[in-house]
């Protein structure tokens, strides 16, 4: 929340908190699974015994569900209509702290998105040994430990999938599941690296098993938080990432990442993430077109240099309610993209990103390194915006509408999330991006027209590898058109393959 001005209200705040505690002791809360407890009593803090399961539905062989692959679009299948009697919905979560964000926009949940990084380590000693487990089929009965994210306000838990295996999945309780799934799907489609995730709902047996066994392995001091955060109708199961959040990097770590051959991969990836944030108005990452401090911990960097976008958000500005805010945002994006396209020196337009990295980590790039970094940032941004301009946003929202029918929604939670994804706003931003990309493709120095037919870098990598090995290829013209920035990315990422194959070049 805001930084100053709160000292004079301390006494009043304490009185309010004391009053809330007194009132809390007599509040009976109903969980989603049907059980109840009184907050503030030992019963409320201890593991509760859920009521007996409801009678099975009427006989009828349901079609077998295939194992869910580790991606949202394919694995988070539509939920069947529930035959259970629904309990009243849980009380709404408290609103988050206020923010200095402008533009008249609301977050994808109708509130300002949280700034906690969901992939931050909960335990430095244990996280160093953690590896990612598959999220497609998790056997919750075999999970052996649970750690809570180091961010106190986040409902993020690191779960060891099997005893002493060191393989971890991430479980997230969130009020913005719909929006996070949408943003993650959009990111993957336009080439942004995001963790795999899927959703489990209160109508599924996995939801009940997950809650049961996470409470079983939770530490006593964490049990109350685990119960509270998992008392949601929809939960996310996410891939664990091995890396370091940008905002937590030391100066030495930043130098190892952003200096040398792998730096271009990192900056290209950060440029792609920035493109996603511009499309979705996600101000909670790099404050390039937004007037706030941002949240660098929502970018993670792996040891190989890959930049991962985590904790995605959609901040739709309702064009009817906040017409002035939407006009201001469109204007800011237009000014920024015009400077990126028209500037002959990429440092003039993208140098602001390097300034923020220096502020976060204490590591500054100078001279030629700064120029090369900004070139990579610009290419990552513009080539990803090219994809964003062609994306079918309506179709992506439709997938989520089909995932949970309104008839099986809990307390209108899913439908509210869908409503927060404003198609009119997103299409307005997309229309501006199309206009700017048409302008960019007419700039010979940006080389964007040459890369338009290429779906991603994979084909370029394969072609260059074939050339390096001396094989014949019909795509020599394509290789010759790749600028030096992308070539550095490709060659760097294929270094190990070339060495293993004893390639002479």
N, C-alpha and C positions, 0 to 999 in steps of 0.2 A: 504494500500500500504506500501511501504518501510518506515522505520522509520526516517532515517537521510539523510543528503546530499541535502536537498531541500532549505536551507535558502538563498543560493546565487542566486537562480533563481526566487526569489519572485517578483522582479520588472518586469521581462519578463513575468511571469505568469499573473500578473495584466494587462499588456498591451494586452496579448492574450485574456483575459477575456473581457476587454473593447471592443476589436475589435469584439469579438463574439457577444457582446450585440448589437453593432451597426448593424452588419450584420443580427442579428436575427429579428430586427424590420421590415425588408422587406421580410421575408421568409413566404410564404404562404404554410401551411401544410394541407394535406388532411387526414382526419380521415378514419378509416376503414369503418365507417357507411356512408361515402360519403360526409359528410359536410367538409367545409374548414374554416380555420381561419388564421389570421396573428399573428405569435408569437410576444410577447412583447407589444401587444395592449390590451386595455380593452376588445375588442371583443374576443381575444384569452384567456383571463383569466375568462371570464364570461361563464355562462351556454349557450351552443349553441343550436340552434334549428335545429334538423336534417332534412334532406330533406324528402319529402313525401316518404312513403314506396313504394317499387316497386310493379308493378301489380302482382296479385296472379298468381301462376302457372296454367298451363292448368288443366281443371277439371279431376278428377280421384281420387277415394277414397283411400288415403294412409292408410296403416294398422295402427290401433291404437297402440300407444307406451305405454307400461306398465309403471307404476310409477317406478322411478329409486331407487333401494335400495342403502344404504349408503356404497357401495364399488365400487372401480374403475372397476374391471374386469366385473361386471355384469351391472353396471349402466351407464357407459360411452359408450353408444351404438354407432355403426358406424353411421356416418353422411350421410344423403342423398346428392346426387349431387345437387349443387346449381343451380338454374335457374336464379339467379340474375346476372346482369352485374357487374363484379368485378372492383373496382377502383384500381389504382396503389397501390402497397404495401407501407406501411408507411416507413419512413426512418429508418435505423437500429439504435438500441440503442447504446449509447456510450460505448466503451469497459470499463470493470472494471479496478480498480487499479491493478498494478502489484503485484505479490506475490513472496515469497521466495520458493515456491514449486519446487522440482526438478523432476527428472525422465523423462523429455522430454514429459510429457503427456499433453493433452489438455482436457479441461472439456467437459462435454456432449454437450455443446453449441458451442464448438470450442474456448471457452474463459474460464478463471478461474472462478469456481463457486463462487457465492456470499457468504459472510460469515454471512449475517444477519439472525437472528433467526425469522422465520415467526410467531411464537406463542408468542412472547414477548408482554407483556401488553402495550397498548397505553395510558391508563389512570388508574393510580393506584386507584383512588377513585371508578371508575365504574367497573374495572375488578374484584374487590373483590366480586361483586354481580353477576357476569356473570356465566351462566350455558350453557352447550352445547345444541344446538337445532339440530333437525334432518336435515340432508342435502339432504334427498331423494326428498322431495318436498318442496321447499321454495317459499312462496308467497311474491315475491319481492315488490308488491304493498303495503304490510302492514309493511314493514320494517320502523323503526322509527328513527334510529340514526346510525351513522358511526364513528368509531374511527380509526385513522391511527396508524400503528405499531410504537413503539418507535424507531425502527431502521430507521433512516432517508432515507437510500437508498433503502429500500425494498418497493415493491408494494403490501403490505399486509394490508387488511382492516378487522376490526371487525364490523360486521353488526348485530344490534339487530333485530331479525326476526319479532318481533311483539311488539308494544308499551307497555312499562312498564313490559314486560314479563321477561326481564333479560336473555333471551335465545339468544345465539349468534352463528352465523356461520362465517367462515373465507373465504374471497375472496382474491385470489392471482393472480395478473398479472405478468407473468413470461415469459422469452424467452426460458425457458427450461422445458416447460410443459411435453413434451414427455418423457424426461429423468426422471423427477420426478415421473410420473405415473409408468414408468417401474421399477424404484428402489423401489417404495412403494409396487407394486405388488410382486416383488421378496422378499421383506422383510416379507410381510405377509405369503407367502408360506413357508418360512423357520423358521417362529415362532417369528419374531421380531414384537414388538408392535409399530404400526405406526397409525397415524390418518386416518380415512376414508376420501376419497376424490373422486371427480368425475370431469369431464370436460364438459364445455359448449362451443360451437363453434359459429362462426359468422353466420352460416347458420341456426341457431336455434332461435326461438322467445324468448327463455329464455335469451339468450345472450343480446338481445336488451332490454328486460325488466329489467334485472339486471343493465345494464349500466344506463338506464333512471332513475331508482329509487335510485341508489346509488349516482348519481349526485344530485338528489332532496334532499336527507337528509344530504349531505356533508356540513360541516361547510365552510363558505366563505374562510377561510384561507387554507383549504385543497382542495378546488374545482379544482384548476389547477393540483395538483398532482393526484387526482382521475381521472380526464379526461385523463391525460397522461398515467397512468399505466393501465387503462382499455381499452386503444386504441390498443388492441391486438386481433388477430383472435381467440385465444383460452385462456380461463380463467379457473382457478381451484376453485372449491367450496369445502371447507375442514371442517372437524370436529374441533370444538374448544376444546382445552385441558385445564383442570384445574390442574395446577401444577406450579413448579418453575424450570426455566432453571438452569442447573448445574452451569454454570458460574456466576449466579446472587445470588447464595445461600450465606447466611451469615454463619459464623462459627457455630452459634447455630442451624440454620436450617440443616446444614450438619450433625451435631452430632445427631439430632433427626432422621435423615434419615438413617445414616450409622452406628448407634450404637443401638444395641438391636435386637429384634426378626425379625423385618422387613428388616434388612440390607441385609440378604441373597437374598431376592427377588430382591432388587435393583441391587446388584452386578451380580446376574445371568442374569438380563435383560441387563445390560451394556455389559456383555460378549457376549450376543447374538448380540447386536448392532455392536460390534467390528467385529464379523464374517461377517456381511453384508457389512461393510465398506471394509474389506479385499477383498471380492469377487468383489466388484464394484470399488475398488480403490478410495473410497471417503475419501480424506485426510482432509476434513473440519469438523472434529469432535474430535477424540482422536488420537494424534500423536504418535502412537505406532510403526508403520513401516514407518512413513513418517517424513521427516526432516522439520517440521514447528511447529508453536505454537498450531495449531488446533483451534477448536471452540467449547468449552464446552456448549455453549448455544443451540447447536443442539441436546442436550439430555435434556429431561424434566422429572422430577420426581414428581409423584403424592403423595398425603398424605398417600396412602396405600402402597407406596414403589415401585410401577411399574415404570419402565424406558421406556420412549417413545422416539423413533427416529423421529426427524422432519427435514425438509429441506433436503430430500434425494438428492444424486447426483451420477452420473456415470462419471468417468473420464477414458475413454477408451484411451489406448496408441496404436496408429496404429503400428502394428508390422513391416510394410514395411517402414514407414517414420521414426519411432523412435525405431529402433531395439535395440539400446543400452539402451534406457530408459526402454523398456519392459524387457530386460534381467536383468537390475538392480532391477526393482520392483519384478520380480519373485524370484530373489536371496534373497532380503530382506524378503519377505514373507516366503520363505523356512527356512531361518535362524531363524526367530521368531517362527515358528510353531515347528521346531525341538527342540528349547529350551523349549517350552511349554510341548511337549510330553515327552522328555527325562529327564527333571529335576524332581528329587524326591520331591523337595520343590517348591510348586507353587509360593511362594513369589519371588523366583529368576527370574521367567519369567513374572509374572503378577504384580509384585510390581511397575512397571513403571506406571501402571494405578492409583495406590494409590498415587504415587508421584504427578501426575497431579491433582488429586482431592485435595490433600493438598495445592498445589500451587493455585488452583482456589478458594478454600473455607477457607483455613487456618486451616482445621480440619485434623489431622493425626491419622491414626489407628496404633496401636502398638501391639506387642506380639501376643497372641492368636487370638484377633480380626482381625489382619492383615492376619494371616494365613487362618482363615475361610473365610474372604473376597476374598482372592486370589483363594481359592478352588472354591468358587462360580463363580468367573470370569472365571476360567479355564473350569469349567463344562459348563457354558453358551456358551463359545466360541466353545468348541469342539463338543458339541451335536448339535449346530446350523450349524457348518461346515459339519457335517454328512449329514444334510438335503441339504445343498448347493451342496454337491458333487453329489446328485441324481437329482437335478433340471433340467428340460428341458428348457434351456435358449432360444433356438430357438423358441419354442412354445410361450413363453411369449412375445417375440418381434413380432411374427406373429399376436398376438391379437391387438397390437397397429397399425400394418400395415393395418389391416382390419377396424380399428376404423375410420380412415379418408382416403378415397381413394385419390390417387394422383390427380384425376380429379377435386376434390372439395377442394383441399388444397389452402391456401391463400399464394401467394408469396413464395411457396416452404418451408414454415415454418415447417410444420409437417414432410415433407420428410427430411429436414436437421436434425431435431431432431432424426429421425430414423437412419440416416447415422452415427450420432455421437455415437450410441450404437454399438460398434465394436464386433461382435460375435467371431471373431478369438481371440481377446484379452481375452474376458471373458471365452472362452473355455480353453484357455491356463492356466488361473488362476484356473479354475475349475479342470483341469487335475492335477495340483499340489496339490490342496486340496484333491482330491481322493487319491493320493499317500500318503499324510501325514495322512489321516484318516485310511488307511489300516495299517500304522505303529502304529497309536494310539490304534487301536482295538486289537493289539497284546500285548499291555501293560496292564497286569492284574490290576495294581494299579489304572488305570483310569476308569475301569468299563464301558467302552464304548460299548463293545460287548453286554453286558446285556441289554443296553437301545436301541440298534439298532431297534428292532421290534416295539418299542413304538413310535407312531406318535407324541404325545405331552404329557404334564404333566397331562392333563385332566383325562385320564384313571387311572393314578397312584393316583390322588387325590380321585377319586371315590372309588377305592379299599381301600385306607387307611381309608376313612370315613366309609366304610362298616365294616372294621375290628374294628375300634374304637367303633362302635355301637353294636358290637358283632354279626353281621350277618354272614351268611355262604358265603364263596367265594372260587372259584376254583383257584384264583390267588395268593395264599399265597406265592408261590415260587417267584413270581415277586416282591412282597412287600419285601421279605427278601433280595432281590438283590439290592434294592435301597440304594445308599450310604447315609451317614448321612447328607451330604450337601443338596441333593434334598429332603430328608425327612424333613429337617428343613423348606424348602420353602413350602412344601405341608402342613405341620402341622400348620405353621404360617398363611397361607392364608385361612385355614379352621377353625381358632380359633372361629370366631363368629358363624359359623354354629354349631359347637360342643356345644358351650355354649347355643345357642337357643334351641337345642334339648335335653339339660340336659344330655349329654353323660357323663358317669362316668370317661372315660379316655380321 
